[in-house]
Amino acid sequence: MLNESFIVLTIGASLIANFGLLANNEAVVIGAMVVAPWILPLRVTVFAVLSGKPGCCHDH
């Protein structure tokens, strides 16, 4: 799971979050959460539930 893109996205999200904290800007911190690669499973689950197909979230 630790490939180059995961590490780059994690470092980028960390930098964005730090800038948001330094600027006291909540929107930038939330933006960092969207960029973070570990949010992908949550996005997939929410999309599946909202589209009415919650069964497609897990392996059979």
C-alpha positions, 0 to 999 in steps of 0.5 A: 500500500505504500507506493509513491503516489500514496506517499506524495498525497500524504505529504501533500495533504499534510502540507496543506493542513499545516498551511490551513492551521497556520492561516487559521482557515478551516476550509483549507484543513478540510481541503487537505482531508479531501486530498488525503489518500486514506479518505478513498475507502470512505468516499467509495462507501458513501457513494455506494450507499447513496447510489443504493448499492451498499453491497458493492462496498465489500468483497464477496 
